[in-house]
Amino acid sequence: MTSASFAASPAKEARLAGVPNPIVTYDTYQAAAKTAGFAPLYLTKDAGYSCNYISLISKDTADLGFQKLGQISTTVRVRTMPQKAAKGTNDISGVYSVTWKD
């Protein structure tokens, strides 16, 4: 994996400086759930997945990333938004590109 940085023009940097990032990452599921005020959907180790990314988007949408145990190329993202926060917006909650099994 490589990294690259791109310099923005000073005018663009000034405009972006006042815009807070809506994505905040967390070290633990519990910390994210407490801040969000709801229990986001998640995959368990019993299902064969390990959580490798936890964030909240604008404090009302949980975004959790999971990796299939033993397979670095298999990842799943699960986003959860409480129904009350989804009113008037497109509800993005759910599981995409895989089948959710209880």
N, C-alpha and C positions, 0 to 999 in steps of 0.2 A: 504494500500500500504506500502510495506517495502522497505528499501534501504539496499544495501550491497556494500561493497567496496572490491576490490580484489587488492592485492599488486602485482605489476609487478617486475620482477627482475631488478636490477640497470642497467644492460646492455640494457634491453628492454626500460626502461624509458629514457635512454640517446638517443636511436635511435628515440623514439617518440617525444622527446622534440623539435626537429627541424621541425616537421611537423605541419603546422598550420591547425586548424579545418576549413573545408570548409563551415560549417554551422553556420550562424549568425542569431540569433533571433532578432525580432523587436517588439516594443510595439504597433505600429500602422501600418495599411495597407498602409497609405500614406508614411510613412518613408521607408517601404520596396519597394514600387513602385518607389519612387524617386531614391533610390539606384540602383534598377534593371534597370531603364530606360524604363519600360513597365508596363502596367496595368494587373496584374495577374487575372485569373479567380477567381470568388468568389461566395459564396452562400449568399443570403440575408435573413434578419429576416423575410421578407414576405414569403419566402420559408420554414420558420420554423427552421432555423439554426442560431447558434451563433458561431462566430469565436473565437476559444480558443488557437490558435497557429499560429504564423507567422514567417517564416524564409526564408532566401535565401541560396541556396547551390551554392557555388562558384560564387556568385553575378549574375548568369544568369538563375537560376532555382528557381522559387518561390514555396514554400511548405506551404500551408495553411491548418489548421485543423479546422473542424467544428463539433459542437455537436448539435444533434436534440433537440430543445427546449422541456423540460419536460421529456427527456429520456437520462439519463446519459450513457446508454450502446450503444447508436446509434451515431457513429462518422463517418465522411467522411473526407478524405484527398484529396486535389486538388493540383496538381503540374502543373505549367505552365512554358514553356521554349519558348522564341521567336524562330521563324523559322530560323533566321540567326545564332543563337547559336547552333541549332541542326544539322547544316551541318557537316557531318563526324562523327556524333554520333547517338546513338539511341534516337529518340525523345520520351521523357517520358511524354510529355504534355497530359493532358486529365483527365477524370474522370473514376475511376475504381470502380467496385462492385456496382454501382448504375447507374440509367439512368438520364442523364442530360436533363433538360427541360428548355427552354427559358421562 
